[in-house]
Amino acid sequence: MPTYNPDLNDLHAWDKDFVWHAFTQMAEYEPLLIERGEGVYLFDTDGNRYIDGSASMWCNVHGHRHPRLDGAITNQLAKVAHTTNLGLSNPTTVHLAQRLADITPRGLEKVFFSSDGSSATEAALKIAFQYWHQSETEGETHPPQSTSHRTKFVSLGEAYHGDTLGAIGVGGVDRFTSIFSPLTFESIRVPGPGMTASMSSTGDGGPRTDDSSRRTTAAATLHELENLFKNQGNEIAALIMEPLVQAAGGILVHPPGFLRAVRELTQRFNILLILDEIAVGFGRTGTMFACEQENVSPDILCLGKGLTAGYLPMAATITTAAIWKQFLGSHKDGRAFYHGHTFGGNPLAAAVALESLALFEEEHILEQLPERIQQLQGHVARIAKLPHVGDTRQCGLVAGIDLVADKDSRRPYPWEDKMGTVACMAARQHGALLRQLGDTVVIMPPLSISSSELADLLHAAESAIRETTQAPAGLPSGSVLS
Ligand SMILES: Cc1ncc(COP(=O)(O)O)c(C=O)c1O
């Protein structure tokens, strides 16, 4: 075959012709090719520079091309790029598992590696199911005659746990998933406490009609959970939730104490708690893990995205020793966890994950976050005053800004207008890459962002929102901490 160096026009055309982009209407897609990165900046093939305002889909932690992270990968590459973890192991992966057991909340010890967040939650659901099955049939000869009654999962409205069939079974963002409902198992969905009125219609896929979209309070959710556990507790394998903030549902922030109260209920009724920290783990909410803020340790913890500082695909499902023990026995008992992925525990990913954890310690990343979080708070408060901004929500270094047709009533824009998408496209002209969730503009930069870079990002977001909603020129009153 002749060698051929494609020019930019070819690449733009091929991007439309050959690449099927995730969550994208390809008939309307306009290519933007990112060629390289440096710190919080990304550069396109024309040399334009953008601040990575979505941390490359919520996963970049220390910026792009960090010399220590790049070096960790090349060092590992000099040893081996990949070996399987089916029945054998690798020193780097073993080391990472030990470190994760060390830094995650007490009791979490056994690390099951996979390649992405959806696989981590999928594994968590299967582990919970198999755990109960094996607990309840203990002592029976193999294969057991009976099965567990614990076949149901509880999740919160607007939950997002990934896109594989099991994960969407416990998901609550119906516009993404309702079409697949004949293929999935049904979870018991309890309305979450973070819903806002302006979320009732969305940009990309039409209005939400499900019950989970209704506004509720933490007390109502807890009451509903308690009744559910009382009446059906012995049929429930686990409750799965995103702690503190439901990200893909629209940056829906839970009130303080909610997670703790859910944990107490699951303990009281002997129901496993799966916490999905794929979006919020590794410093996003201001602590290494979100659940630390309410002194909660789940039975199963799911990690992904920031685990490798956003460099390589890797995820982890971490359980207690009590769960793990139910999988032990002779091979003749058939109790092993028959589940796995080719690249689970990949040594390159493990190497960069280990180096990222070292950076957290040595560069005091968590200690520097409060200042940045406060700066974000100050500027979001100012954006909140714009005439077409409804609710704004923040948890740590993530914020959601709702665009609404009417500020007082929080009436949404018609979803066909895609105002969130339009605003994020406008932000590109101001040097920022942002990603919307319906009509919610999301600010989620790498944790390493400096004060002046964050100020630039927020100015870009504000300018884009002003232009899109045709807000009058001039600054809304209020202070900006930058
Ligand atoms: C909370 C949560 N869980 C699971 C996932 C799925 O992760 P992945 O896209 O790596 O499969 C995501 C992705 O955004 C997420 O935010």
The ligand as a Gaussian input file, in Angstrom:
#p B3LYP/6-31G(d) Opt

LIG

0 1
 C      -20.696000       8.535000      37.883000
 C      -20.289000       7.831000      36.639000
 N      -20.322000       6.502000      36.609000
 C      -19.935000       5.805000      35.515000
 C      -19.518000       6.453000      34.386000
 C      -19.126000       5.668000      33.166000
 O      -17.772000       5.742000      32.954000
 P      -17.147000       5.414000      31.513000
 O      -17.600000       6.502000      30.602000
 O      -15.670000       5.404000      31.741000
 O      -17.675000       4.078000      31.114000
 C      -19.492000       7.853000      34.374000
 C      -19.063000       8.584000      33.173000
 O      -19.248000       9.766000      33.032000
 C      -19.888000       8.564000      35.526000
 O      -19.910000       9.904000      35.562000

